[in-house]
Amino acid sequence: MSQGPKELRQPLAAGDARLAVDRSAVVVGGGIAGVAAATVLAERGAKVTLVEKESFLGGRAGAWTETLANGESFEMERGFHAFFRQYYNLRALLRRVDPELSCLVKLEDYPIHGPEGEEQSFRGLPSSTPANLMALIRRSPAIGLRDLFKVSGPRALEMLRYEQQRTYARWDDTDAGAYLDSLAFPPRARRLFFDVFAHSFFNPEREMSAGELLMMFHFYFTGNPEGLVFDVANAPFSRAIWDPFAEYLTGLGVELRLECEAEAVSRGEDDCWVVRTDAGVLRADGLVLGLTVPGIQALVAASPDLNDWGWRSSISSLALTNPFVVWRLWLDRPTADGRAPFIGTTGFGPLDNISLFHLFEDESRDWQERHGGSVVELHAYAVDPLVSEQTLRSQLLDGLHHLYPETRDANVLEERYLLRQDCPAFAPGSFAERPRVETPFEGVAIAGDFVKLPIPSALMERAAASGFLAANQLLAMDNVRSEPVYSIPERGLIAPRVPWK
Ligand SMILES: Cc1cc2nc3c(=O)[nH]c(=O)nc-3n(C[C@H](O)[C@H](O)[C@H](O)COP(=O)(O)OP(=O)(O)OC[C@H]3O[C@@H](n4cnc5c(N)ncnc54)[C@H](O)[C@@H]3O)c2cc1C
């Protein structure tokens, strides 16, 4: 599996390989961020307790068992997740339980379909910029050479000029929609290239920071040496990732407390940290809070000992973005031969993508072998909360039927419709206040996909990298060697070398 150039962002602290003293840590939250932190702390010899309020690990990338009407059980999840090749830290984490990453399979393409039959393929693009951009434009049905002259060059070049401090200072107050408008791309090209991409971060364009969007362009495309290709899990996340992790962590002596909710933290008498949960009190030398946005806000609100005003205000400034829908359908008809396992869509109302689970995931493939038919998943992100479920369902189905007409007459044998709201907002102007891994409290670090990191990173990769950095923060107090944290190049191809004023 290719691993292009990557940079070691955080040099290994020249310390001991393991803790020389007894140290304990409580990690609150069993999503990717919490599991990453617990893994590193336990590997270095800390006595770790992991507290997770749900009955399963994995958080938003977790899976839980449900039963179909015919009595067969299956693993439900928030569905399709793309594991990009530049997710170096997430991959390093997964290698703990799957050294060859055999749970991941490569998808050859990531086509985007528009309403007028347009299709934009990303297959086989060169992996480096600007060759990838040139190849993309050359093959695109939505943009010609003439259109390029109308595009705003300086604005478009911002995508190649990413540098964290400069980009956020210049663009964080602007909304992503206004930035995309200012590029003056032809409408079809804008839809195919940008609308799908912007929506993939769950935030509505007009409510998302253009600085964050430019970081995403850099991280996923213009600064990404691995190219815009990704892998998917070939089995439900529970079996592929989280059951092995439960075993791995338990083997390292981690105490897993599932279905246990942390309610408050306070300072103990002997300078330890005390975590009050709904199932008793835990004490530890260090804490990692790897929570959701509402989770950390509730915990901090109930914890007066976390008494730094500026930090508390940065936690309360966090917000969730609009809800999303994940709709999995078990149909009694197969999809047509040659369909892609995953497509992005644009111009079909709220529909953002369609995945055909029977083409890449073993549980759905087994179901198809037993019953025929297909297992289809529809996603809609940044959904307007005022639109009714009935309308959403009918718009999503219309999109499916239009793109895959063979599903029009299919009967829905089973379905699971999730409408959830737990993804972080990246609103214009929010970057400066966003909390970092480090906190003002000795022995306390935070992790999660909403945390501000010094490296370009997002979603699952940001969760994993922040978990590693949080563990490193605690280990540094005892001069213990840190976990390496990797990054794609931190600056864009033509980012100015002089500090930006
Ligand atoms: C539909 C959908 C599709 C996605 N697709 C992709 C994709 O293709 N690629 C990608 O990279 N990312 C994707 N993501 C994003 C990805 O799932 C998240 O970025 C990542 O899982 C976040 O991990 P986390 O550990 O930061 O947070 P979470 O997974 O939210 O973990 C936080 C944990 O804290 C627990 N918790 C909260 N409060 C408490 C408490 N008081 N006590 C104890 N535990 C508590 C929660 O139960 C949860 O398990 C997608 C997300 C969704 C919803």
The ligand as a Gaussian input file, in Angstrom:
#p B3LYP/6-31G(d) Opt

LIG

0 1
 C      -22.165000       9.960000       8.385000
 C      -20.707000      10.205000       8.644000
 C      -19.781000       9.935000       7.657000
 C      -18.424000      10.180000       7.874000
 N      -17.534000       9.906000       6.881000
 C      -16.224000      10.126000       7.096000
 C      -15.275000       9.806000       6.097000
 O      -15.639000       9.331000       5.016000
 N      -13.960000      10.027000       6.353000
 C      -13.531000      10.565000       7.545000
 O      -12.320000      10.745000       7.740000
 N      -14.415000      10.875000       8.514000
 C      -15.743000      10.682000       8.323000
 N      -16.639000      10.992000       9.299000
 C      -16.153000      11.681000      10.505000
 C      -15.605000      10.718000      11.551000
 O      -16.577000       9.753000      11.876000
 C      -15.233000      11.522000      12.789000
 O      -14.378000      12.590000      12.421000
 C      -14.512000      10.705000      13.850000
 O      -15.117000       9.455000      14.044000
 C      -14.504000      11.511000      15.151000
 O      -13.844000      10.791000      16.174000
 P      -13.709000      11.414000      17.612000
 O      -13.017000      10.411000      18.455000
 O      -13.133000      12.780000      17.517000
 O      -15.206000      11.657000      18.136000
 P      -16.384000      10.618000      18.439000
 O      -16.304000       9.476000      17.517000
 O      -17.636000      11.404000      18.488000
 O      -16.020000      10.089000      19.909000
 C      -16.406000      10.759000      21.081000
 C      -16.875000       9.696000      22.081000
 O      -17.165000      10.306000      23.333000
 C      -18.258000       9.613000      23.898000
 N      -18.831000      10.454000      24.947000
 C      -19.459000      11.653000      24.807000
 N      -19.772000      12.150000      26.008000
 C      -19.318000      11.260000      26.939000
 C      -19.314000      11.233000      28.360000
 N      -19.816000      12.233000      29.079000
 N      -18.746000      10.157000      28.995000
 C      -18.202000       9.141000      28.276000
 N      -18.175000       9.132000      26.922000
 C      -18.719000      10.166000      26.267000
 C      -19.174000       9.396000      22.703000
 O      -20.121000       8.389000      22.959000
 C      -18.160000       8.999000      21.631000
 O      -17.951000       7.611000      21.603000
 C      -17.990000      10.737000       9.109000
 C      -18.926000      10.989000      10.123000
 C      -20.264000      10.735000       9.905000
 C      -21.230000      11.038000      11.008000

